[in-house]
Amino acid sequence: MEIRIEKIASPKAKPEDESKLGFGHIFTDHMFIMDYDAGKGWHDARIVPFGDISISPASMVLHYAQEIFEGLKAYRTPDGGIQFFRPIENFKRLNVSAERLVIPQLPVEDGLKALHALVELDKDWVPSAEGTSLYIRPFIFADDPYIGVRPAEHYYFMIIMSPSGAYYASGLDPVGIYVETNYVRSVKGGTGFTKTGGNYAASLAGQDEAHRQNYSQVLWLDGIERKYIEEVGSMNIFFVIDGEVVTPELRGSVLSGITRKSSLELCRKWGMKVSERAITIQEVAEAYDSGKLEEVFGTGTAAVISPVGRLKWGDKIMEINGNKIGAVTQRLYDTMTGMQYGKLPDDMGWIEKL
Ligand SMILES: *Cc1c(COP(=O)(O)O)cnc(C)c1O
């Protein structure tokens, strides 16, 4: 894959106050874009100035949502370097999503090459204030100007990037989570294990309800019995029950998070008792009632590790660990962010330098 580079004529001003970056509003100077055509494969890899693209109102993605995405970050290290956390996993997962959505495979090495080239060109956009990062969004979408239903014959693969602020502006505050018992996010056999926009569209009504009740996120239960715990909006979920670290097994309806996988690997390395298994909301409530629910936390690229302080299931409100961060949660957070920002040695082989 050869990448043609067309640089922006006059670079945009970078945000001066990195404490006000927020998330997802500001974009860097450039973006990566490549075409796919049936019979021709991926072609015309290019980096161009960030800007609007033109698509037909009949573009298939607008009607049938044949699209997939990834999310990862570039981190600034104390010596001014830039690095990624397990980026190969993102491009492998993009292909897992692609297969389910009947989107052509993108060679992992091409994805990584595009990532490195784009970040290299826009490296001054990687912020350096504590906890900030450059959020990177690779995505592929169907773009045939045709409103019949079938897999498309023309796709775009793009990468856009957005400097983002510290997720925890005021320390690692525990979040409140609302257990959704009416709507479901996905079922086995569906698309729950992929990163596709449709999963998020289906989750908005539940998210809305959680917000109405003053909870920041939704905990989804399985789509058939509404009994087994699946995951949070954009995070996987972990429980520490009587010394055992438990997370729902991957049954086809749960997204296989890279932070989830990394947390499991670290806990196993530390000699903790770790289980990937079916766990019901009833079991969590019983553990809470008997004083054995020690910690609850979410895992995902955006928040890394997010302590859960309150869990609302029907009329029952569980306050976890006195609404304070627990020891396992804190240790995972410190270790993972330490490695990501180059403040701790990478003894897992997870860091890739730009
Ligand atoms: C991206 C995502 C996660 C977290 O995955 P990471 O690889 O850890 O960022 C969890 N759940 C859903 C639904 C997601 O889309």
PDBQT file of the ligand as one rigid body, heavy atoms in Angstrom, charges set to zero:
ROOT
HETATM    1  C1  LIG A 401     -15.268  -0.381  22.159  1.00  0.00    +0.000 C 
HETATM    2  C2  LIG A 401     -16.227  -1.010  23.083  1.00  0.00    +0.000 A 
HETATM    3  C3  LIG A 401     -15.827  -1.548  24.318  1.00  0.00    +0.000 A 
HETATM    4  C4  LIG A 401     -14.426  -1.406  24.864  1.00  0.00    +0.000 C 
HETATM    5  O1  LIG A 401     -13.429  -1.975  24.064  1.00  0.00    +0.000 OA
HETATM    6  P1  LIG A 401     -11.917  -1.522  24.222  1.00  0.00    +0.000 P 
HETATM    7  O2  LIG A 401     -11.212  -2.294  23.162  1.00  0.00    +0.000 OA
HETATM    8  O3  LIG A 401     -11.482  -1.900  25.585  1.00  0.00    +0.000 OA
HETATM    9  O4  LIG A 401     -11.886  -0.053  24.003  1.00  0.00    +0.000 OA
HETATM   10  C5  LIG A 401     -16.783  -2.205  25.086  1.00  0.00    +0.000 A 
HETATM   11  N1  LIG A 401     -18.060  -2.307  24.664  1.00  0.00    +0.000 NA
HETATM   12  C6  LIG A 401     -18.478  -1.789  23.497  1.00  0.00    +0.000 A 
HETATM   13  C7  LIG A 401     -19.902  -1.953  23.104  1.00  0.00    +0.000 C 
HETATM   14  C8  LIG A 401     -17.581  -1.129  22.668  1.00  0.00    +0.000 A 
HETATM   15  O5  LIG A 401     -18.020  -0.601  21.517  1.00  0.00    +0.000 OA
ENDROOT
TORSDOF 0
